[in-house]
Amino acid sequence: MSTQHNKLFIIDDNQLLVADLRIYLENTFGESLTISTFNSGESALKKVDHETNIVILDYHLPGENGNEILKSIKQINPKTEVIMLTSNEDVKTAINAFRNGATDYVIKGEKAEKKIRSLIYNILTYPVRILAREFGFSKYFAIFILTFISVGVCVLIWKMID
């Protein structure tokens, strides 16, 4: 898994769900995620920036439309992975979410946490999987290469600043 800190936002008005999901993700991913929670899209959009990696977004927020919030997030940072979390099982809504840039569409329920964990794990390990698949490296060698490159870039930047 990635050793860098990834910014993850949870946007949902159900505070019990947010608290449970936050604890679950902190226990699963530890310090690799910096988790911030918001009860409205408006408050979250003030904090979304080019370093926001993952957003878990409730589709139904009081007075707000999840797809509009999704569009705004993607305008700020097109690379942000947005996972729609909703109780809405309407296929048309899901298709619109994907058209607007959602990474996935998860229905709230007893399996939602495991699905979200799997999606986040895949997002965090994407570079390792690419190196392993494209170059035939083992997972551990790919992690070594990425670490080596990261340290090299840090040293180079440090030398340039000095």
Secondary structure, 3 states (H helix, E strand, C coil): CCCCCEEEEEECCCHHHHHHHHHHHHHHHHHHEEEEEECCHHHHHCCCCCCEEEEEEECEECCEEHHHHHHHHHHHCCCCEEEEEECCCCHHHHHHHHHCCCCEEEECCCCHHHHHHHHHHHHHCHHHHHHHHHHCCCHHHHHHHHHHHHHHHHHHHHHHHC
